[in-house]
Amino acid sequence: MQTITRLDMLRSEVAQLRRGGASVALVPTMGALHEGHLTLIRAARGQADHVVASIFVNPRQFGAGEDLEAYPRQMARDSALLEAEGVALLWAPAPEEVYPAGYATNVSVSGVSAGLCGADRPGHFDGVATVVCKLFNQVRPDLAFFGEKDWQQLAVIRRMARDLDLTQPEASAIHAVPTVREADGLAMSSRNAYLTPEQREQAAVLPRAMREAAAAIDSGSAVAETLDRLRGDLVAGGFDSVDYAELRDAATLERVGQREDAARLFVAARIGGTRLIDNIGL
């Protein structure tokens, strides 16, 4: 596996990978890799001749007071994991390579970026859309792979690809991979490492309470009352606060007030200094 830190070298090496008509898949990450990331790599390897992974802690998607400086950076460990999974090329640029002096452009996707994490983290999805658009233009992959845990992020990226007429990858080539979970159901996340042992044990209430709420809605329980009960269960289980617990359309991310086949349950809750998100379909 090659590790590339300069854009001119990246383009040259990706061109080499494409010789003979070979296909290239991109798996963007911010590092601190876990089994969820490696599942994305395996899905990409199953559909493309070569996989390019990126590790870039994107400063533009962190707001004031968020964990940019504390976000775990484990390049040596992450690089070894990617090489073991058969990644052909690791793109690991410095911030000044991605955002050179004088950088002044922002990509903003309205609609699907509103509400949920978009409401609680102003500017976050502008940062996500901007960096992913740049990564797509830098690598020009045939396919790209993202996890369903960040469902709203996935919706933003697909909308961006459609609206900007991207072809490498086009929106239909942006693949979603199901959330990978721990044995107790907690969605794998790099931020789980922030949890103390006690908080980690308490965090298991999140997927359990979500499953119970989804089952209740499926059985005909009123949505508003069920979501109120879900919020209460999370606080009673050890969470300090709930940013949101909402039922939304899976495609448009508009709120829905009753059970629908295309609905998903979205939750963000805080325990200690850690904010955890999750979503499940009905």
Phi, psi and omega per residue, in radians:
M1 nan 2.302 3.063
Q2 -1.617 2.480 3.024
T3 -1.930 2.130 -3.040
I4 -2.039 2.365 3.139
T5 -2.122 -0.088 -3.131
R6 -2.074 2.430 -3.044
L7 -1.129 -0.684 -3.134
D8 -1.108 -0.683 3.094
M9 -1.190 -0.658 3.118
L10 -1.020 -0.871 -3.091
R11 -1.095 -0.661 3.122
S12 -1.145 -0.774 -3.087
E13 -1.260 -0.619 3.079
V14 -1.144 -0.662 3.079
A15 -1.044 -0.650 3.103
Q16 -1.161 -0.694 3.117
L17 -1.083 -0.538 -3.060
R18 -1.433 -0.078 -3.109
R19 -0.976 2.402 3.137
G20 1.367 0.219 3.107
G21 1.450 0.303 -3.134
A22 -1.166 2.576 3.141
S23 -1.644 2.678 -3.093
V24 -2.237 2.304 3.048
A25 -1.966 2.553 3.114
L26 -2.003 2.346 3.006
V27 -2.133 1.737 3.122
P28 -1.362 2.393 3.080
T29 -2.492 2.932 2.974
M30 -1.897 0.291 3.115
G31 1.436 -2.837 -3.016
A32 0.903 0.930 -2.938
L33 -1.204 2.570 3.053
H34 -2.398 -3.043 -3.056
E35 -1.060 -0.504 3.082
G36 -1.077 -0.782 3.087
H37 -1.100 -0.749 -3.093
L38 -1.162 -0.517 3.051
T39 -1.136 -0.659 3.049
L40 -1.081 -0.756 3.126
I41 -1.046 -0.780 -3.117
R42 -1.144 -0.681 3.089
A43 -1.102 -0.714 3.129
A44 -1.151 -0.732 3.130
R45 -1.099 -0.511 -3.142
G46 -1.289 -0.236 -3.064
Q47 -2.161 -0.086 -3.111
A48 -2.371 2.756 3.113
D49 -1.256 -0.627 -3.118
H50 -2.376 2.580 3.104
V51 -2.053 2.264 2.979
V52 -1.885 2.209 3.042
A53 -1.926 2.536 3.053
S54 -2.044 2.523 2.979
I55 -2.190 1.977 -3.135
F56 -2.680 2.002 3.067
V57 -1.430 1.772 -2.940
N58 -1.396 1.901 -3.082
P59 -1.123 -0.398 -3.057
R60 -1.333 -0.178 3.103
Q61 -1.805 0.129 3.060
F62 -1.839 2.281 3.105
G63 -1.567 3.084 3.106
A64 -1.054 2.298 3.125
G65 1.429 -0.008 3.091
E66 -1.480 -3.074 -2.878
D67 -1.682 0.695 -3.131
L68 -1.016 -0.865 -3.084
E69 -1.230 -0.593 -3.092
A70 -1.463 -0.238 -3.059
Y71 -0.993 2.276 -3.020
P72 -1.110 2.326 3.098
R73 -2.141 2.011 -3.001
Q74 -2.379 1.018 -2.955
M75 -1.040 -0.777 -3.097
A76 -1.092 -0.801 3.126
R77 -1.114 -0.809 -3.106
D78 -1.100 -0.716 3.138
S79 -1.071 -0.736 3.127
A80 -1.118 -0.702 3.116
L81 -1.096 -0.773 -3.125
L82 -1.147 -0.710 3.133
E83 -1.115 -0.695 3.124
A84 -1.122 -0.451 3.138
E85 -1.562 0.038 3.061
G86 1.502 0.344 3.074
V87 -1.153 2.358 -3.090
A88 -1.418 -0.610 -3.003
L89 -2.606 2.319 3.059
L90 -1.889 2.104 3.096
W91 -1.723 1.945 -3.035
A92 -2.296 1.215 -3.067
P93 -1.361 2.724 2.962
A94 -1.369 2.766 -3.140
P95 -0.947 -0.648 -3.112
E96 -1.262 -0.296 3.054
E97 -1.355 -0.581 3.141
V98 -1.473 -0.701 -3.130
Y99 -2.139 1.380 -3.096
P100 -1.175 2.915 -3.125
A101 -0.908 2.323 -3.142
G102 1.543 0.013 -3.119
Y103 -0.997 2.293 -3.002
A104 -2.480 0.283 -3.029
T105 -1.947 2.453 -3.140
N106 -2.328 2.430 3.056
V107 -1.837 2.148 -3.119
S108 -2.169 2.250 -3.130
V109 -2.014 1.968 -3.128
S110 -1.466 3.115 3.099
G111 1.400 -1.598 -3.058
V112 -1.167 -0.290 3.128
S113 -1.500 -0.157 -3.116
A114 -1.434 2.596 3.122
G115 1.297 3.131 -3.119
L116 0.868 -2.247 -3.126
C117 -1.173 -0.428 3.107
G118 -1.137 -0.570 3.107
A119 -1.341 -0.681 -3.081
D120 -1.434 -0.345 -3.098
R121 -2.273 1.313 -3.100
P122 -0.972 2.312 3.136
G123 1.483 -0.195 -3.080
H124 -1.026 -0.860 -3.060
F125 -1.314 -0.370 2.950
D126 -1.096 -0.752 3.110
G127 -1.126 -0.694 3.109
V128 -1.128 -0.879 -3.101
A129 -1.075 -0.701 -3.126
T130 -1.117 -0.861 -3.075
V131 -1.227 -0.635 3.141
V132 -1.216 -0.671 3.060
C133 -1.039 -0.741 3.111
K134 -1.143 -0.741 3.121
L135 -1.078 -0.732 3.097
F136 -1.071 -0.738 3.136
N137 -1.232 -0.535 -3.133
Q138 -1.285 -0.801 -3.069
V139 -1.606 -0.579 -3.076
R140 0.924 1.014 -3.082
P141 -1.341 2.743 3.017
D142 -1.364 -0.538 -3.100
L143 -2.405 2.691 3.024
A144 -2.454 2.601 -3.018
F145 -2.253 2.307 -3.141
F146 -2.390 2.704 -3.137
G147 -1.506 2.571 3.127
E148 -1.248 -0.274 3.121
K149 -1.012 -0.685 3.083
D150 -1.660 1.129 -3.011
W151 -1.104 -0.724 -3.135
Q152 -1.141 -0.697 3.053
Q153 -1.011 -0.772 3.121
L154 -1.054 -0.745 3.121
A155 -1.113 -0.705 3.114
V156 -1.098 -0.780 -3.089
I157 -1.168 -0.734 3.105
R158 -1.138 -0.698 3.104
R159 -1.109 -0.741 3.105
M160 -1.038 -0.801 -3.114
A161 -1.094 -0.694 3.104
R162 -1.170 -0.837 -3.017
D163 -1.203 -0.549 -3.131
L164 -1.659 0.129 3.101
D165 0.970 0.688 3.110
L166 -1.179 2.508 3.118
T167 -2.083 -0.268 3.095
Q168 -2.320 1.473 0.007
P169 -1.630 2.733 2.953
E170 -1.385 2.871 -3.008
A171 -0.984 -0.660 -3.110
S172 -1.214 -0.239 3.132
A173 -1.721 0.169 3.048
I174 -1.672 1.878 -2.950
H175 -1.720 2.452 3.068
A176 -1.753 2.366 3.130
V177 -2.027 2.284 -3.085
P178 -0.957 2.600 -3.136
T179 -1.056 2.347 3.049
V180 -1.646 2.332 -3.019
R181 -2.131 2.693 3.009
E182 -1.253 3.022 -3.095
A183 -1.049 -0.546 3.140
D184 -1.559 0.086 3.059
G185 1.733 -0.227 -3.123
L186 -1.129 2.282 3.119
A187 -1.104 2.347 3.103
M188 -1.150 2.380 -3.133
S189 -2.717 2.520 3.076
S190 -1.059 -0.512 -3.114
R191 -1.321 -0.203 3.054
N192 -1.045 -0.426 -3.140
A193 -1.148 -0.330 3.119
Y194 -1.284 -0.346 -3.006
L195 -1.302 2.426 2.978
T196 -1.272 2.873 3.101
P197 -0.953 -0.693 3.120
E198 -1.172 -0.757 3.121
Q199 -1.128 -0.658 3.134
R200 -1.093 -0.699 3.104
E201 -1.150 -0.735 3.136
Q202 -1.181 -0.546 -3.077
A203 -1.085 -0.377 -3.130
A204 -1.126 -0.269 3.096
V205 -1.170 -0.437 -3.082
L206 -1.058 -1.039 -3.139
P207 -1.132 -0.566 -3.134
R208 -1.162 -0.811 3.141
A209 -1.154 -0.616 3.101
M210 -1.145 -0.763 3.113
R211 -1.061 -0.723 -3.141
E212 -1.138 -0.701 3.128
A213 -1.165 -0.758 3.130
A214 -1.083 -0.720 3.128
A215 -1.133 -0.668 3.128
A216 -1.138 -0.757 3.118
I217 -1.132 -0.709 3.099
D218 -1.053 -0.547 -3.094
S219 -1.508 -0.005 3.065
G220 1.860 0.034 3.117
S221 -1.142 2.600 3.139
A222 -1.092 2.374 -3.051
V223 -1.121 -0.861 -3.058
A224 -1.050 -0.813 -3.136
E225 -1.147 -0.665 3.137
T226 -1.145 -0.707 3.124
L227 -1.192 -0.633 3.059
D228 -1.078 -0.756 3.137
R229 -1.138 -0.671 3.101
L230 -1.063 -0.794 3.122
R231 -1.049 -0.767 3.128
G232 -1.109 -0.690 3.128
D233 -1.118 -0.647 3.139
L234 -1.168 -0.782 3.128
V235 -1.160 -0.720 3.109
A236 -1.125 -0.483 -3.107
G237 -1.487 -0.055 3.066
G238 2.176 -0.157 3.099
F239 -1.298 2.520 -3.113
D240 -1.385 -0.604 -3.130
S241 -2.809 2.847 3.108
V242 -2.122 2.028 3.115
D243 -1.208 -0.768 3.071
Y244 -2.800 2.657 2.965
A245 -2.521 1.816 -2.952
E246 -2.430 2.644 3.010
L247 -1.803 2.174 -3.075
R248 -2.385 2.737 3.050
D249 -1.146 2.336 -3.049
A250 -1.128 -0.541 -3.077
A251 -1.602 -0.854 -3.050
T252 -1.574 -0.342 -3.061
L253 1.121 0.364 3.016
E254 -1.394 2.572 3.125
R255 -1.090 2.491 3.016
V256 -2.186 2.506 -3.054
G257 -1.797 0.018 3.114
Q258 -2.591 2.941 -3.094
R259 -1.110 2.277 3.048
E260 -2.389 2.623 -3.116
D261 -1.074 -0.549 -3.082
A262 -1.625 0.170 -3.070
A263 -1.462 2.631 3.021
R264 -2.284 2.624 3.090
L265 -1.711 2.192 -3.095
F266 -2.061 2.360 3.136
V267 -2.423 2.444 2.917
A268 -2.316 2.251 -3.100
A269 -2.500 2.689 -3.068
R270 -1.989 2.365 3.060
I271 -2.352 2.056 -2.973
G272 1.090 -2.303 3.106
G273 -1.669 0.226 -3.021
T274 -1.925 2.325 3.098
R275 -1.851 2.093 -3.133
L276 -1.908 2.444 3.077
I277 -2.154 2.707 3.082
D278 -2.816 2.845 3.053
N279 -2.724 2.577 3.077
I280 -2.472 2.636 3.075
G281 -1.477 2.721 3.065
L282 -1.434 nan nan
